[in-house]
Every structure is written in C-alpha cells, then in structure tokens.
Amino acid sequence: MSALRTRGLIGATLVVAVLGVAAACGNENATSPPAAQPTDTPTTPGTPTPSPSGTPSTDCPDTITAVRTAADKVVWGQGAATSAFHPVRVTICQYDAAATGQDYATVTTKRNGKQATDLFALVNAAKPVAKEPSVCTKELGPTYVLRFTDNDRGVLSFTAEAFGCRRLVATSLEGQGKPGTLPAPRQVTGELTKALGLR
C-alpha cells in the first residue's frame, strides 16, 4: 500500500474517531440538533508524480534535458566539414520520443569495429548546414546520443534527433590530447536514421 494511501486512511480513521466521540459526548437536551454522524467518505490519494524513465549509467549518464541543452548551444555554420576522428566502437543512447526533464536513455546499444566505423561514416557523410533549420516537422521520434570512442579512449559525442528539425550536432570531444574543432552541425539523413534503428 502506498504511503499516501496509508496516510489518507489514517486521517480518515482519526476523523471518524473524533466524530464518534463528539456524538457520544453530546448534550442530552432534546432541543439541540443531533450530533454529526460519521460517513464513509472515500479518500483519494494525491496524484503520484511520474518517475523518470531510464536509468543513469556510465555509458549514458545524461538526462534528456542535459542532452537538449548541449545540442541547443551548438553554433550553426561553424566547425569542420568532416571529422578526422577514428572510432573503434560506439555507444548509442536512445531516449524515448516523449522523454522530458530528468528522463534518461531507455535503450543502450554498443557496436564495435566495422559497425562503429560504418555508422561514423554515415555521420560524416551528412553535409554541414550553415543555418539551424527553421522548417521542421511536428512528428515525434527518438533522440540519440552517439558516443564514438577511439583507441586512445577519446570520446566524440553527437546528438541525433530522428524527428522535427533532424539536428545532428557534435556536442563534445573528450580525452587527453584531443585537439581540433568539432564537426559542423548537419541534419540526420534517412540512411543514418535507418542505421540507428537497427539493433
């Protein structure tokens, strides 16, 4: 039984007990109105607050709010046309279409070797876009964070939105001795969307 329901039942029991005592201690004068009688008024617990979906992990540590904030900070029209990064594996963090606030990725997929380099080639093949897209669709879809890792444990992260404006933006390059400019923002292609949908 939930804590809210238990508190509600205890509160209702106390009200019934107090009303019962008041009725028993009432005035015996016939002209006074009868004492209030207890009623079976159902108590409804408060609406529970939704719990975040997904679970934080070392592979996918960010909430959807942090992912969107990082993507929103990217400056369109700046960056390298292609990335010289050489990944050996990728972790794909997938966030539900309805993810909000403190929701974490609900699906984590890992690809190694050729699968990682093939996915990276699709990201690199998308043409850079000078201005953030202003004409976007209203459909919903998942958001992906692609965390490419190289042999030196460097991590190049992209956010890919498979809906709306279909933004594909590099958000960070982590690792010792990882110089260089992040790849320029671009848009998710149909080929990339299809590749991300494969498990």
Salt bridges, closest charged atoms under 4 A:
ASP59 OD2 - LYS110 NZ 2.92
ASP72 OD1 - ARG167 NH1 2.83
ASP118 OD2 - LYS114 NZ 2.89
GLU132 OE2 - ARG167 NH1 3.48
GLU139 OE2 - ARG166 NH2 2.86
ASP150 OD2 - LYS178 NZ 2.55
ASP152 OD2 - LYS178 NZ 3.46
GLU161 OE2 - ARG167 NH2 2.83
